[in-house]
Structures are given as C-alpha cells and as structure tokens.
Amino acid sequence: MRIEYDREADAIYIYLSNAKVAYGRDLDNERRIDYDDNDEPRGLELLCVSDGVIIDDLPNTEEVGRMLGERGIRIYA
C-alpha cells in the first residue's frame, strides 16, 4: 500500500495494489473506491482531507487509518 498526498487539491490517493483500475464507485462527495475487473478494491480517493476522513466503511480500515494518522489527518470512524 502506498499513499500520495496533493496538498494543493487537499486530496489523498491510497493505492491498495498495483492492479489496473476498471471502475470506481463514489461513497459520497469526498470518498471514492476504485476496483479491478474482479471487483477487488484497488485504490481510494479521499478529498477535503484537511477536514478529516470517515474510514469505517473503507477497505483495509486499520491500515488506512494508520497511514492517515501518520500524516496528521483526522480520522472519523
């Protein structure tokens, strides 16, 4: 897993794997999960991260929470 943070866009993308993304689903206006052809989660797009992020319904919740916490992002569960 790796993470990219764009401070100017106030957005984070978390790569869950290197597999190719086939489609994505928005959970809400600030969170999106990308999936591969086998419906496996491959990435997470998180917007407005300086306001904090709700993680309870994201894949790999524990690891995602740890990664965000290490970057000082508030976490809401």
ABEGO torsion letter per residue (X at the ends): XBBBBBAAAGBBBBBABABBBABBBBABAABBBBBBAAGBBABBBBBGAAAEBBAAABBGAAAAAAAAAAAGBBBBX
